[in-house]
Amino acid sequence: MAYPSNISIADAIKSYGLPRNHRVHWSKALKDEVVRAVHDEVITFHEARQRYLLSRSEFAQWEADYIASGGNAVIGSRPMVDA
């Protein structure tokens, strides 16, 4: 769990303005928010993949686009794993 135990995943998602599920138009801004939320440990990589029905390669592309447009890379480039 990437967020404190006293906060629900729904509250964590709301605090970042993330979509509730995968049924949205995935704009660059929304993709960036999901990547940022995983990097900031608001939600886990596994939670993002499950909630938004993302493949590893799809998330990796979103992450590469985020970093290429000036987003911060994960320090130490730790691999994103399903927990």
C-alpha positions as CSV (number, residue, x, y, z in Angstrom):
1,M,0.0,0.0,0.0
2,A,1.5,3.3,-1.1
3,Y,-0.6,5.5,1.1
4,P,-1.1,5.7,4.9
5,S,-3.3,2.9,6.3
6,N,-5.8,5.5,7.6
7,I,-6.5,6.7,4.0
8,S,-8.6,4.7,1.6
9,I,-7.5,4.2,-2.0
10,A,-10.5,6.2,-3.1
11,D,-9.4,9.1,-1.0
12,A,-5.8,8.8,-2.3
13,I,-7.2,8.9,-5.9
14,K,-9.4,11.9,-5.2
15,S,-6.5,13.8,-3.6
16,Y,-4.6,13.5,-6.9
17,G,-7.6,14.1,-9.1
18,L,-7.2,10.7,-10.8
19,P,-10.0,9.1,-12.7
20,R,-12.1,6.6,-10.8
21,N,-11.7,3.9,-13.5
22,H,-10.4,3.2,-17.0
23,R,-13.4,4.5,-18.8
24,V,-12.1,8.0,-19.6
25,H,-10.5,9.8,-22.5
26,W,-6.8,9.4,-21.7
27,S,-5.4,12.8,-22.4
28,K,-1.7,13.4,-21.9
29,A,-2.5,15.3,-18.7
30,L,-4.4,12.4,-17.2
31,K,-1.7,9.9,-18.2
32,D,0.9,12.2,-16.6
33,E,-1.2,12.4,-13.4
34,V,-1.3,8.6,-13.1
35,V,2.5,8.3,-13.6
36,R,3.1,11.1,-11.1
37,A,0.8,9.4,-8.6
38,V,2.7,6.1,-8.9
39,H,6.1,8.0,-8.6
40,D,4.9,9.9,-5.6
41,E,3.6,6.6,-4.1
42,V,0.0,7.9,-3.9
43,I,-1.1,4.6,-5.5
44,T,1.0,1.5,-6.3
45,F,2.0,0.4,-9.7
46,H,-0.1,-2.7,-9.2
47,E,-3.1,-0.5,-8.2
48,A,-2.7,1.7,-11.2
49,R,-2.5,-1.3,-13.6
50,Q,-5.5,-2.9,-12.0
51,R,-7.7,0.2,-11.8
52,Y,-6.9,1.5,-15.3
53,L,-6.4,-1.8,-17.1
54,L,-2.8,-0.9,-18.1
55,S,-0.2,-3.3,-19.5
56,R,3.4,-2.9,-18.3
57,S,4.4,-1.6,-21.7
58,E,1.6,0.9,-21.8
59,F,2.5,2.3,-18.4
60,A,6.2,2.3,-19.5
61,Q,5.3,4.4,-22.5
62,W,3.2,6.8,-20.4
63,E,6.2,7.1,-18.0
64,A,8.7,7.7,-20.9
65,D,6.4,10.4,-22.3
66,Y,6.0,12.0,-18.9
67,I,9.8,12.1,-18.4
68,A,10.4,13.3,-21.9
69,S,8.1,16.3,-21.3
70,G,9.9,17.4,-18.2
71,G,8.5,15.1,-15.5
72,N,10.7,13.8,-12.8
73,A,12.2,10.3,-13.3
74,V,12.0,7.9,-10.3
75,I,15.2,8.3,-8.3
76,G,17.3,5.2,-8.6
77,S,15.1,4.0,-11.5
78,R,13.5,1.3,-9.3
79,P,11.6,-1.1,-11.4
80,M,7.8,-1.0,-11.2
81,V,6.6,-4.3,-10.0
82,D,3.2,-5.8,-9.2
83,A,3.0,-6.4,-5.4
